Amino acid sequence: MTRKAVNQMLGPVKRCAILAVIPTIVLITRTLGAEVVDRIVAVVNNDIISLYELNQLSKPFIERINKAQYSIEKEQKILFELRRRILNQLIDEKLTDQQLKRYNITASEKEIDTAIESTKEMARITDEDLRAELASQGLTMEDYRKQVKEQLLRRRLINLEIKSKIVITQEDVKAYYESNFDSYRGEKKYHLRNIIMAVPPMASDEEKQAVFLRMEDVLAQLKQGKNFAALAKIYSQSSLASEGGDLGFFRLDELSPQLKFEIQKLKTGEFTPIIDTDMGYQILFVEAMDEIPGKTLEEVSPEITDKLYSQIVDKKYQAWLEDLRSRSHIKIIY
């Protein structure tokens, strides 16, 4: 289990990190003996966002900000912008919470358990791993369960308000398939061998010609039916010569344009003419081809439908939030 895997599955709790950088909170931590006086920082319809709420969410992360050691001027600029973004995020959460109540959307304890178990399975971590990571952030399992519940509820709200109103047609799927065909077409890999003769740096034309003539002799032997791997062991100046010049498998897009131009014309058992490359004169041989068949439109239709849904949902969700804001009474108190 890697820390990266744990961090990926702890997305719900990461949001809290940004809350540690609110100017008021940082000021309090730097003032010995200061008392936290609760106050309202925003009004969202009939709900409020309090300073206490922000403080509670920021507790595990205050130390991180203190360790950053920004200059006062830079810190204040960063914190002012973060304060604006944080409050906007919390306002959006209040608005969605109000809609959850309106539609009476709920999530049971069993559903929360299932979601957590599914996430642990995907991240390949144990319950002990999860609890240890939460503890390192100053959070409890109960904190995490609340975050997971919020995710479940908001997902259901999105399904109700947005996803249920989105229709993906077969024409949409086909258009996406055709415009992204390279992602679904078959893949061909070439098992290559090479014979290479290096050209000395700053070589004269005569020296280059001498190397080229030796390569022509090798090419002539290949045309006579001599075994490529055997000739590579004798003539190639590559570190892979002892292995018959075995380069392994390559896709065409992994080769230089120069080599790609020659290789794509070959069949299994064929070799290129002499190629003048930066490494020297080369002859390449196609030992074998490994073809992975492409995916048909029917095979990838469910996958494409999910992608299109995700793209549209993101846009629709932002538009929905903006519309919700425009119909709500929101007042920010700095």
Secondary structure, DSSP 8 states (H G I E B T S, - for coil): --HHHHHHHTHHHHGGGGGGG-HHHHHHHTSTT------EEEEETTEEEEHHHHHHHHGGGHHHHHHH---HHHHHHHHHHHHHHHHHHHHHHHHHHHHHHHHT----HHHHHHHHHHHHHHHT--HHHHHHHHHHTT--HHHHHHHHHHHHHHHHHHHHHTGGG----HHHHHHHHHHTGGGTS-EEEEEEEEEEE---TT--HHHHHHHHHHHHHHHHHHHTT--HHHHHHHH--STTGGGTTEEEEEEGGGS-HHHHHHHTT--TT-B---EEETTEEEEEEEEEEEEE----HHHHHHHHHHHHHHHHHHHHHHHHHHHHHHTS-EEE--
